[in-house]
Amino acid sequence: MKKEFISELFEKFEDASYVLEGIECWSARDLQTILGYTKWDNFTRVLDKSKISCQNAGELISNHFADIGKMITLAKGAQREINDIALTRYASYLVAQNADATKIEVAFAQTYFAVQTRKQEIIEKRLLDVARVTAREKLSKSEKKLSGIIFERGVDNKSFAIIRSKGDQALFGGKSTNDMKRVLKISESRPLADFLPTLTIKAKDFATELTSHNVIDKNLKGDVQISNEHIENNKAVRGMLKQRGVIPENLAIEEDVKKIQRRLESEEKKVLKDLKTKK
């Protein structure tokens, strides 16, 4: 997510907040627009799910979702009142959690309403952490998908590990998985990907998805064919990165993604607790 877009979204959420009876609120109609929902009917489904989440958490829905009216301007300056809901910060956070996570506006909102300080630099840092954890989870799913596909084509778990390592060797310019671990001083018992930057994780994921697709599309079978395919895909991804001035093996080690994940989960529990007490 580009810094300029983060700044734009930050301003939109800041401008949309208002105080109702001494409580900071956001209009559901405004959030509908900011979060990229074109139809109110679709957004009300998100609101309904959020109310259920609120109730399941032991909170009174009426304390966080207040039915109000909103005046809108029609053609020729005429005005009409439409139904709206005033949402507390907690309710807005629940709405973001229940909205379409594929929308970048939603990803921003999840962090915006979670961060009590509402400082843009803190939001940017948390978004980067979330993006890295998400990328790592996606890579795990892609590798699991590939292992399932090739298992049916005569490749066992031991061979899959070798194929994956050869893919790393192609991506990192001849350095094997263990070579990279030694260079980055990573324990042999830990996955290399847990310490790679988001860009490299996504590069590995893309190469893995390419292999999954081509194994099926080309009807590849056995260790040799599938290994060669995975090597070529990683070489292609490496070539694309090099064209843009990125050398994967030269990128610095990042914080253990497992630690980031635990920190985010801990923060989320604290956020939910704090938001319940601060409407």
N, C-alpha and C positions, 0 to 999 in steps of 0.2 A: 504494500500500500504506500503510494507516494506521499511525501511529507506535505505537499501542497493540498492533496486531497484530504489528508488528516486535518489540516488547518481549516479547510472548508467545512468539513463535517463538525469539527469542534465548535465553530462559530454557530452553525445551525442549531446544535443542541443547546448551546448557551443562550441563544436568542429565543428559543422556544420555551424556556422555563419561565414560570411566573409563580407568584405567591397567592394561594387561596386559603383564606382564614388562617394565616400564619404558617402554612405548610408549603414547601417547595413542590411544585407540580409541573406536569407536562400534559398537554392536550393529546388525547389519543388520535384525533384527526391530524394534528401536526406530525405526530410520530408516524402515522400511516404514510404521509408524503415523504418524510425524511428517510424512512426505511425502505422506500422504493415499492410500496404497494399501491397499485393504481386503483383498485376497487375496495371500497369500504367493506363489502360483504366478505371478501377474502380476509381482510384484516380482523374482522370481528371473530373469526375462528381462532386467530392467534390470541385475541383478548379472552375468549372463553377458556382456552387452555391455560392461560395465565391465571385466571381466577381459580381454576381447579388447583393449580400449583400453590396458590396462596392459601387456599382452604386446607390442602394436605399438609402445609407447613404449620397449621394451627393458628393461622391469622384470620381475623374477620375481613371478609372481602370488602365490606363497606368502609373499612378504615383506610383502604388503599385504592379503591376504584369508586369514584363518585360520579354519578350520572348528572350531567349538566347540559345546558344548551349552548350552541355556538352560532353566531350570526355569520352568514356568508353573503357575499355580494353577487347578485345575478346580473343578467343583461340589462342595460340601460340604468344601472345604478340601483335597481331594486334589491331588497334584502330579504332573506328568509332564515328562520332559525332551524338548525338541524341538531340531531342528537349527538352528544359528545360525552367523553368520560375524562375526568380529571384524574391523572395517575400520579401517585407518589413516586419518589425515587425507587422505592422497593418494587412497586407495581411495574414501573418502567423497566427495571432490571429483569423482572419475570417475563415481560413482553419480549424483551430482546432474547432471552433464553429460549422462548417458545417460537420465535420467528424463524424464517428461512435462513439457516446458517450459511447457505451458499452466497447470500447477498453480502457484499463487502460492507455495506452500511450497517447491517445487523452485527457483523463481527466487531465493528467499531463501537456500536451501542452497548454491546455486552461489557466491554471494558469501560466505556464512559460512565455508565451507571454504577459500575463496581468500584470505581476509584472515587473515594469521598473527597479527596483534595481537588479534583477536577483540574489538575495541572496538565497541560498538554504534553510536556516531556515525559511525565509518568505514564500517561496513556500510550504514547509512542513506544516506550520501553516494554510495556506489558503486551502490546500488540505484537511486537517482535518475538517475545517469548511464546505467545500463543501460536504464532505462525510456525515457529520451529517445532513445537510439540506436535502440532497438527501434521506437519510434513513428515515427522518421524513416524507417527502412527500410520500415515498413508503408505510409507515405504514398507512397513511391517506387513500391511495388508497386501501390497503388491507382491512381496516376496512369498507370502503364504499362498497367494493365488497361483504364482508361477510354480511353486513346488507341487501344488495339487495337479496342475496341468501336466507337468513332465513326469510325475510319479506314474501316471497312466501310460507313459510312453517309454517305460523301461529305465527310468532314472530313480535311484534310491536316495535316501537322505544324505548319505556320505558323498555320493556323486554330486548332489545339489550343492553341498558346501564347497566342493572343488570348483564347480561351475561359477558359483557366486564369487569365489576368490579370484578366478581368472578374469571375471568381469571387472573387479576392482583393479586388477593389475593393468587392464587396458585403459581404464578411466584415469588412473594415477600415473600414467607414463612409465609403466614397467615395475612400479612398486606394488608388491602384493599386499594383501590385507595385513599380514603380520609385519611387513616392512613399515607400513604406515603407522601401525600401533607403536612400533619401536621409535620411529621418528617423533611422533606426537607424545610419547611416554604414556601410553594407555595400557592398562593391564590386559594381558592376553585373554583373561576370562570375560572381558567386557566387549560388547559389539562396537565396532569402529564407528558406525553411524550415530551412536549416542553422543559423539564428541565432534561431529562434523558440522560446519555451518549450514544454514538452511538451504543455500544455493546448491551445495554439493549433495545434500540429502535429496533434493528435488531432482538433481541430475541422475542420481542412482535410481530413483523411482521411475523416471522417464525411460531409462534404458531397460529396466526390468519390465515395464509395461509393454515396451516394444518387443521384447523377447516373447512375452506371453502371447501377444498378438500374432507374431510371425511363426511361432511354433505351431499354432493352430492353422494359420493361413497357408503355410508352406507344408503342413503335415510332417513336421520334423520328428524324428525318433532317435532315441539312444543318446549316450553321453557325448559322442563326437559332434554330431550335427547340432545338438542344442547348445553345447559349449561354444562352438564356432559362432553360432548366431549371437549368443550373449556377448562374446568378445567383440564382434563387429559392431553391435549396437552401442556398447560402451565406448569404442573407438570413435564412433560417429558423434556421440554426445561430447566426448572430449574435444573433438575437432571443432564443434560448434562453440564450445566455451573458449577455446584458444583464439578463435577468430574475433571474439569479443574481449580479448586481453585477459582472460581468466585461466590460470593454471591450477587445477584442482589440488595437486599435492603441495602447493605453496601457500594455500590458505591456512590461516591460523586455527589452532584448536579452539573449540568453544566450550562453554560450561556444560557439564553433564546434563543431558536432556532429562534424565530421570529426576535429578534434583529440581530442575525447573518445573517439571510436572507436579512433584510433591508440593513445591512452593505455591503453585497456582491453585492446587486443590485446597491447600490450607487457607489461602487468601479467600477463596470462594466461600468456604465455611464461615470465615470471619465476616465477609461481606454480607452474607445472608443474615447473620446474627445482628450486625450493626444496622442493616437496612430495616429490619423488623422494629427496632427501637427508635430509629430516626425516620419518620414518615416524610 
